[in-house]
Amino acid sequence: MLDSLSTQLDQYLTLVSQRQKLVASNIANADTPKYRTQDFDFESQFQAMLNSPAGSLASPLASPVPGLRVKNDGNNVDLDREARLLSENAMRFNMATNFLRAQLKDMHTAIQGGGGA
């Protein structure tokens, strides 16, 4: 069970990392003329990950984000949106690592003999 769980957590954290890189790229290009914000649907990609055989999920394809206000220079990066996504990503990372930490603690306790009184 831990192998399956650790594989899923690894895939989840990889997805979080890919989202982080994409958001960082958007922020870095906030002043680049004609740059269009890129993203992927995290929830859809996560569902695809859960429904795919372990290790077979391809990297999500980023696409332009529709509906963002385009500035005079043709750039549509919304720094408030990107800051929100950074915050969401941090929450996802912390949740996954806390879950993994708890699983490892349980396994350590079992190896130590349960630690019961």
C-alpha positions as a printed NumPy array, in Angstrom:
array([[  0.   ,   0.   ,   0.   ],
       [  2.795,   2.429,   0.82 ],
       [  4.389,   1.794,  -2.576],
       [  1.157,   2.717,  -4.374],
       [  0.619,   5.685,  -2.099],
       [  4.188,   6.922,  -2.452],
       [  3.917,   6.623,  -6.246],
       [  0.723,   8.692,  -6.25 ],
       [  2.272,  11.278,  -3.949],
       [  5.339,  11.428,  -6.178],
       [  3.134,  12.05 ,  -9.223],
       [  1.099,  14.631,  -7.299],
       [  4.217,  16.486,  -6.175],
       [  5.554,  16.377,  -9.737],
       [  2.311,  18.007, -10.887],
       [  2.666,  20.649,  -8.151],
       [  6.248,  21.288,  -9.264],
       [  5.229,  21.662, -12.909],
       [  2.518,  24.144, -11.898],
       [  5.05 ,  26.066,  -9.806],
       [  7.419,  26.388, -12.775],
       [  4.591,  27.583, -14.995],
       [  3.436,  30.225, -12.513],
       [  7.041,  31.371, -11.987],
       [  7.426,  31.71 , -15.754],
       [  4.245,  33.781, -15.939],
       [  5.522,  36.09 , -13.196],
       [  8.939,  36.38 , -14.827],
       [  7.235,  37.451, -18.068],
       [  4.848,  39.945, -16.486],
       [  6.54 ,  42.79 , -18.379],
       [  7.243,  40.914, -21.624],
       [  5.272,  42.467, -24.475],
       [  2.73 ,  40.122, -26.098],
       [  3.377,  37.358, -23.526],
       [  0.274,  35.292, -22.821],
       [ -0.288,  33.614, -19.462],
       [  0.09 ,  29.821, -19.616],
       [ -1.517,  27.281, -17.3  ],
       [ -3.126,  23.845, -17.117],
       [ -6.203,  22.586, -15.285],
       [ -4.694,  21.132, -12.114],
       [ -7.814,  19.231, -11.078],
       [ -8.236,  17.582, -14.501],
       [ -4.579,  16.619, -14.587],
       [ -4.816,  15.2  , -11.069],
       [ -7.847,  13.101, -12.037],
       [ -6.005,  11.867, -15.128],
       [ -3.08 ,  10.966, -12.889],
       [ -5.307,   8.963, -10.548],
       [ -6.88 ,   7.103, -13.476],
       [ -3.622,   6.269, -15.249],
       [ -1.281,   3.358, -14.599],
       [  1.593,   4.338, -12.314],
       [  4.289,   6.246, -14.093],
       [  2.429,   6.552, -17.397],
       [  1.09 ,  10.088, -17.02 ],
       [  2.563,  12.526, -19.513],
       [  3.473,  16.048, -18.474],
       [  0.5  ,  18.377, -18.665],
       [  0.4  ,  20.619, -21.688],
       [  0.218,  24.288, -20.849],
       [ -2.136,  26.435, -22.839],
       [ -3.041,  30.124, -22.884],
       [ -5.459,  31.216, -20.17 ],
       [ -8.614,  32.733, -21.663],
       [-10.486,  35.689, -20.225],
       [ -7.598,  37.656, -18.768],
       [ -7.385,  41.39 , -19.342],
       [ -4.871,  42.225, -22.06 ],
       [ -2.73 ,  45.295, -21.411],
       [ -1.707,  47.818, -24.067],
       [  1.527,  45.911, -24.763],
       [ -0.413,  42.697, -25.483],
       [  0.622,  41.043, -22.187],
       [ -2.132,  39.468, -20.059],
       [ -0.278,  38.356, -16.912],
       [ -2.375,  39.118, -13.821],
       [  0.011,  39.216, -10.853],
       [ -2.861,  38.865,  -8.36 ],
       [ -3.944,  35.637, -10.08 ],
       [ -0.387,  34.328, -10.119],
       [  0.096,  35.155,  -6.421],
       [ -3.112,  33.238,  -5.624],
       [ -1.829,  30.245,  -7.615],
       [  1.497,  30.361,  -5.739],
       [ -0.428,  30.276,  -2.473],
       [ -2.597,  27.359,  -3.645],
       [  0.49 ,  25.499,  -4.783],
       [  2.187,  26.014,  -1.42 ],
       [ -0.915,  24.62 ,   0.296],
       [ -0.945,  21.576,  -2.001],
       [  2.761,  20.952,  -1.388],
       [  2.371,  21.248,   2.397],
       [ -0.665,  18.947,   2.411],
       [  1.115,  16.262,   0.389],
       [  4.327,  16.397,   2.405],
       [  2.407,  16.333,   5.715],
       [  0.496,  13.279,   4.518],
       [  3.703,  11.553,   3.463],
       [  5.337,  12.458,   6.777],
       [  2.397,  10.911,   8.679],
       [  2.598,   7.722,   6.591],
       [  6.326,   7.434,   7.251],
       [  5.777,   8.029,  10.976],
       [  3.169,   5.247,  11.056],
       [  5.553,   2.904,   9.255],
       [  8.353,   3.813,  11.678],
       [  6.042,   3.133,  14.627],
       [  5.109,  -0.258,  13.186],
       [  8.763,  -1.149,  12.686],
       [  9.549,  -0.121,  16.262],
       [  6.894,  -2.55 ,  17.542],
       [  3.838,  -0.326,  17.752],
       [  4.989,   1.679,  20.747],
       [  1.895,   0.572,  22.676],
       [  1.721,   0.39 ,  26.458]])
